[in-house]
């Protein structure tokens, strides 16, 4: 299957009260594992690429080419969207679209509402011409997302009225309102703003996006989905599973030197974690057929 936008998969998720997982790409092995997990679960999937990882992974065309080649190599038949995560500028979003990304997030949440609307509107116009989808953010999601850091003091909930204004003025396809989730590991018990989440979804009518999906209690994930969250981003849990598998193998095999020896169990750990999340989100089997 060729790459698709997020639009249909998220609207179907909203209607069916489940969520599609966005799992971030960190290297070749992550890409292989996530695609194979989605295929095994017969689930739609979103491959996220954060800005900090673009140079690390060889640039936007290299990333898009790798994803397309792996889809063909593994005969992936489930819907796959390739998404720019936390794009900081109009230029970067447009470059991602021209490289073959089918979805982009423009994150101007740290700017004024007026600027956020202006740049998001321009990104949306460019993306929709190419049949791609756009995600935007309001409020600040705390923690660390690769090179993006937001202190707790700067974190703030999205204002419902601002969300409505942004959605109406820009025509975005999904919205990530800051409601208490964090990037990276949680320190203490997270407190998501469920009442405001439900209010924002009803007012905007859009699929909502939950950033910082790693480490949240299962019951909070399910509650968020019931309130209209249709896309959940996961990275830290997968990174931890990968690193733990490598660390365990090398501790048991200190003389090992062939990268395949420790990357194969790492890939298995990532795939297992992604399949676990897909089942929790309720998207298993939603691409047609039965999950294996």
PyMOL commands that set and color helices and strands:
alter all, ss='L'
color gray80, all
select helices_A, chain A and resi 7-16+28-41+51-56+60-73+90-99+113-129+152-154+160-170+194-204+218-226+236-252+259-281
alter helices_A, ss='H'
color red, helices_A
select strands_A, chain A and resi 20-24+45-50+80-87+103-106+133-138+142-145+148-150+174-177+182-183+207-210+229-234
alter strands_A, ss='S'
color yellow, strands_A
deselect
rebuild
show_as cartoon
